[in-house]
Structure formats: C-alpha cells, structure tokens
Amino acid sequence: MKQNHIHHYHRHMSISYPVSVRQRLYSLILTPVIVLVLVFVVVQLLGKEVVHGGPEISIGYISIALLTTFGRLVVSYFLALMLAIPLALLINKSPKAERILLPLFDIMQSVPVLAFFPVVILFFVHYGLYNGAAIFILLVTMMWSIVFSIVGGLRVIPQDIKEAAHIFGVTGPSYVRQILLPAVFPYIVTGSLLAWAGGWNIVIVAEVLHTYMPAGSNVQDLFGIGSLLVSSSASGDQNVFFVSVSLMIVFVAFLNFFIWQRLLKYAERFKFE
C-alpha cells in the first residue's frame, strides 16, 4: 500500500507544466507576443512627457524607475528564499532549533521593520552600499512569510510518505530534493506571494533614504518607483504621481496574472489528496 502511494506521489510530481496542447501554445506563442507588445508600447512612450511642476519626466523614465525597483525586489526575494528554505528545514529537523528560532522569528516578524531601518541605513551608508540598505530591508520583510509558510507545509506531509521514503532508502539530500521540496512547493508559492505583497508595500519607503538620515547628511534617495512616488507626492506633482501609480498597478497585475496565478495553479499538482 505504501509502495503504491509513494509511486503515485512521484509519478504525480513528474507531470510537466503546461500539459495540454492549448496550454503549450499559450506559453510558447501568446506570452512572447504579449511581451513584445509591451516592449513596443514602452518604446513608443519613451518620448512622451508627463508635465508637472518641475522638469518634464517621460513615461519611459517612470517605466525605467519601475523596472529598477522590480530588480531590487527580485534580488531581495531570491536572497530571502535562499535563507528561508534552510531555516525552515532546520526548524523541522531539530526540536531544539524549533524552540529557539520559532519564537525569535515570531518576535522579529512582529517588530515593524522600519523601526530599525535608520540603524541599517547608517551601517550600509557607512560602506557606500546604498542599494544594500533597501535590499536588506526588503529581504527581512519578505523572508518571514516564506519561512512560516514552509514550516507549516513541512508539518502536513503524511507520515506514510515519510515511512515509504525510509523503506526505499531515500535519505539525506535525496530526501530533501525528492520529498520535502516538492511537498512544500505549494507553501513556497503561497509564502512567496505574501512576501511579494509585503515587498511592494515596503519598497515605497525603503528607497527614500534621506528620510532616515541625520540632518545635514548628503545621502540621495535611491532611483526607483518608490522614491518617485514619494517625491512627486511631496512636491504636489499629481500627474507624475498618477502615472507612476497607474503603471505600478498594471505591472503588479501583470505579474499576478501571468506568474503568480499560474504558479498557484501549478502548485495544486503537488498537494496531497
């Protein structure tokens, strides 16, 4: 019975995505076409200006700011994922680590990240790592959702799957790769989605470095959609603010529809019935 169960489980994991002809055509044809159309639109808009109180800012400039912020989020997310997975596996493996780390992580998650942002900025600015300050804050913000989600997923793996893996000698790195990671993949996706939401929220202020520096400091804000939103709002440039918010909403919706929703659907294949 256990042998059939684990055989079915691994066969279930081996299904590639997308599986249907329609889905393959969707991925191979429609997605590149949409990307090309978006690139064309951005290129066409590069010369158009958004009139505001100061020097004119083009929609292309705002788009580049948005992509710069997206790059910071991507780097922060992958760093958070690389830290979250081994920490969650350690908590699952060691009861002692669980007793120490889970309460500690819960406290760190509850403390507003901006409370110690000034200290973080002073440290990074001292070494000239301005981008590092924002990325570190984003990493800390994003990591906890992934950690707690993976820990929850590790605890719902059926016992008979673990026993079957033991019977077939699936241990060590093979056990992590073939059993644990596929089993928690739905929880990684869910935690990542929450992490991205938190990252977009905090990036709006994480790029505005001058707010957290002592008076007289010469530190400039980081270039990105967050600092552009804050500066345009503070200066009353409503046109720039409106276009920036609109582009960000469209971009976030695009990511959600074409990446996260597809990943959530794909993750359903890995759930235990």
PyMOL commands that set and color helices and strands:
alter all, ss='L'
color gray80, all
select helices_A, chain A and resi 2-13+21-45+59-93+95-110+113-115+117-126+130-154+159-167+172-206+209-212+225-235+238-270
alter helices_A, ss='H'
color red, helices_A
select strands_A, chain A and resi 49-50+57-58
alter strands_A, ss='S'
color yellow, strands_A
deselect
rebuild
show_as cartoon
